[in-house]
Amino acid sequence: MGDTPQTSERSNDPRQTGAATVMHELRTWFVSEVLPLEQALMHYLQSNWRRADDLADIRQDIYLRLFEAAKERIPHPARPFLFTVARNILIDRYRRERIIPIDGVPDLESFAVATTEPGPDRRAIARDELRHLQAALDRLPPRCREAIVLRQVEGLSRKEIAQRMAISEKTVNRHLCDAMNLLLDMKSAGDAP
């Protein structure tokens, strides 16, 4: 039987001959170096993975990754490389299992998520403190109350308060000091927050 033009072209192409040689070397390496380790690999997988029905798939994933890596460079010795690949695949699978798909959770409200919002007890306490503060502010003289609100609530500077109230900065200082002293007196007497 003679060579056809197509078969003689294929056999003379150095790229195909080289690729065939590489594949033959890979298969030989895999059969002689990796497959004899299958029993030890399966024992390792059984010891480190809880579901026995996944083991065959995991083994195939390991072999595939090992074979793909060996295309670049055949690892010698094969055993440490095989078990490193096995460990990495088990870690990847474990991580994937820990991810909860969003559609797998029927009620997102069932998850307790930390929030920065105060709870009902803190809101009630805060409302009570605000009522006490408002009552204390209402008992201040009007100019002192205006100065302290502009300073502490609106955050204005003494100069801005003086302009707004049409008084000197020295008078603003006196109103602020008087307001603070009166609030401290109320607090010590138990009348204010």
Phi and psi in degrees as a GROMACS rama.xvg file:
@    title "Ramachandran Plot"
@    xaxis  label "Phi"
@    yaxis  label "Psi"
@TYPE xy
-89.3206  161.964  GLY-2
-74.6664  134.33  ASP-3
-83.3251  162.104  THR-4
-57.5465  -33.8543  PRO-5
-70.8953  -44.5179  GLN-6
-69.4825  -34.5647  THR-7
-71.2167  -31.595  SER-8
-65.6512  -43.54  GLU-9
-63.8711  -41.3257  ARG-10
-72.5248  -21.9953  SER-11
-91.0071  -10.9054  ASN-12
-75.8581  113.633  ASP-13
-64.9414  -28.7204  PRO-14
-64.8119  -44.2272  ARG-15
-71.1465  -36.6529  GLN-16
-65.5059  -41.6892  THR-17
-65.813  -42.17  GLY-18
-64.9105  -40.3299  ALA-19
-65.3204  -38.2637  ALA-20
-65.8328  -42.6373  THR-21
-63.0213  -44.7483  VAL-22
-63.4971  -38.781  MET-23
-64.0936  -42.6915  HIS-24
-62.8315  -42.2576  GLU-25
-62.0725  -45.9463  LEU-26
-63.1747  -42.8669  ARG-27
-62.4702  -46.0631  THR-28
-59.5867  -46.2968  TRP-29
-61.5145  -45.8316  PHE-30
-68.3949  -39.6561  VAL-31
-85.8426  -29.4595  SER-32
-106.874  -36.7232  GLU-33
-94.3634  -50.1761  VAL-34
-57.6649  -35.2093  LEU-35
-63.2756  -17.2307  PRO-36
-89.569  1.84003  LEU-37
-60.5006  -40.4742  GLU-38
-63.4094  -44.2757  GLN-39
-65.6933  -38.9308  ALA-40
-62.2896  -46.5612  LEU-41
-64.1707  -36.7666  MET-42
-63.8923  -42.5306  HIS-43
-61.3243  -45.1531  TYR-44
-65.5656  -42.4753  LEU-45
-62.2346  -34.9911  GLN-46
-74.9751  -24.7414  SER-47
-115.712  2.69845  ASN-48
-132.931  134.329  TRP-49
-83.5442  -22.4001  ARG-50
-105.455  113.437  ARG-51
-66.2526  -29.0728  ALA-52
-71.7417  -11.2581  ASP-53
-89.6421  -13.4609  ASP-54
-62.1319  -41.0272  LEU-55
-63.5652  -41.2103  ALA-56
-65.4852  -41.549  ASP-57
-63.8127  -43.1118  ILE-58
-59.0043  -43.3529  ARG-59
-64.7867  -39.2793  GLN-60
-61.9747  -39.867  ASP-61
-64.2677  -47.5307  ILE-62
-61.6257  -40.7218  TYR-63
-63.6851  -47.639  LEU-64
-64.4001  -39.2837  ARG-65
-63.3112  -45.4408  LEU-66
-65.0116  -41.3689  PHE-67
-63.2787  -41.2642  GLU-68
-67.9015  -35.6519  ALA-69
-70.0017  -19.5814  ALA-70
-62.9189  -33.6046  LYS-71
-75.5387  -48.5769  GLU-72
-161.505  126.998  ARG-73
-72.3127  123.855  ILE-74
-78.6146  134.148  PRO-75
-128.197  123.989  HIS-76
-77.2789  158.337  PRO-77
-77.9213  -33.3111  ALA-78
-57.4376  -53.612  ARG-79
-62.0366  -36.1974  PRO-80
-66.9874  -42.2726  PHE-81
-59.2501  -46.5285  LEU-82
-74.7625  -25.5407  PHE-83
-68.995  -43.8103  THR-84
-62.5815  -42.9281  VAL-85
-60.5549  -46.5453  ALA-86
-60.0582  -44.4823  ARG-87
-64.3263  -39.1982  ASN-88
-67.4272  -40.6673  ILE-89
-62.5144  -41.0742  LEU-90
-63.0506  -44.6965  ILE-91
-59.913  -44.9487  ASP-92
-65.6685  -40.1532  ARG-93
-62.7265  -42.9483  TYR-94
-62.7899  -42.7356  ARG-95
-63.1  -36.8985  ARG-96
-67.5249  -29.8678  GLU-97
-77.1181  -14.7209  ARG-98
-79.2278  127.209  ILE-99
-97.7125  117.718  ILE-100
-66.1476  143.123  PRO-101
-63.224  -33.7389  ILE-102
-78.6445  -8.89715  ASP-103
-84.0532  -6.69222  GLY-104
-106.185  111.48  VAL-105
-68.3654  -34.1982  PRO-106
-133.257  102.895  ASP-107
-64.429  -25.0052  LEU-108
-68.9185  -16.3007  GLU-109
-72.202  -17.9012  SER-110
-80.239  131.219  PHE-111
-83.475  109.593  ALA-112
-110.55  131.404  VAL-113
-64.6329  137.623  ALA-114
-129.864  154.689  THR-115
-88.9338  -9.21862  THR-116
-70.2681  138.513  GLU-117
-70.1858  150.331  PRO-118
-74.8977  175.856  GLY-119
-60.7532  -34.0864  PRO-120
-66.5486  -42.7638  ASP-121
-66.5827  -36.2023  ARG-122
-66.1729  -41.1407  ARG-123
-64.3305  -42.5709  ALA-124
-63.5081  -43.0483  ILE-125
-64.3968  -41.5082  ALA-126
-62.5129  -40.3917  ARG-127
-63.6104  -43.2645  ASP-128
-63.6662  -38.8488  GLU-129
-65.0242  -39.1715  LEU-130
-62.2547  -42.652  ARG-131
-64.2352  -42.662  HIS-132
-63.805  -43.4206  LEU-133
-62.2466  -40.2724  GLN-134
-63.2671  -41.9054  ALA-135
-66.0823  -42.2015  ALA-136
-64.0472  -37.4275  LEU-137
-64.3002  -24.8389  ASP-138
-85.682  -7.9696  ARG-139
-76.134  153.81  LEU-140
-60.2959  146.424  PRO-141
-53.2321  -43.7535  PRO-142
-69.9899  -38.196  ARG-143
-65.2001  -43.6499  CYS-144
-61.0696  -45.2264  ARG-145
-61.4305  -43.5895  GLU-146
-64.5667  -45.2226  ALA-147
-68.3374  -36.9182  ILE-148
-67.2192  -43.5  VAL-149
-62.2426  -36.7761  LEU-150
-78.5185  -52.5064  ARG-151
-85.5919  -33.0448  GLN-152
-92.6385  -49.9737  VAL-153
-86.4527  -16.615  GLU-154
74.9339  25.5325  GLY-155
-77.4728  153.351  LEU-156
-77.5913  167.328  SER-157
-61.0948  -37.7328  ARG-158
-65.3362  -42.1992  LYS-159
-66.5721  -37.6546  GLU-160
-64.2443  -43.441  ILE-161
-59.0003  -43.7382  ALA-162
-65.2445  -44.4402  GLN-163
-64.5074  -40.9308  ARG-164
-89.4289  -5.46475  MET-165
59.0312  47.0543  ALA-166
-136.335  172.277  ILE-167
-78.7796  161.345  SER-168
-64.3746  -32.6332  GLU-169
-63.5986  -39.751  LYS-170
-69.184  -37.2638  THR-171
-59.3476  -45.3253  VAL-172
-59.2509  -42.2629  ASN-173
-64.8431  -42.7984  ARG-174
-63.4099  -41.6743  HIS-175
-65.3948  -43.3862  LEU-176
-64.236  -43.7151  CYS-177
-62.0341  -43.5689  ASP-178
-62.5573  -45.1215  ALA-179
-64.4855  -42.367  MET-180
-63.0258  -42.0352  ASN-181
-65.7687  -40.9605  LEU-182
-64.9479  -40.1633  LEU-183
-65.3632  -39.8557  LEU-184
-62.3918  -42.1186  ASP-185
-64.3941  -40.3187  MET-186
-65.9143  -44.7386  LYS-187
-67.2736  -28.1906  SER-188
-82.5119  -7.29054  ALA-189
84.5416  13.0089  GLY-190
-90.7202  -14.4564  ASP-191
-133.503  171.093  ALA-192
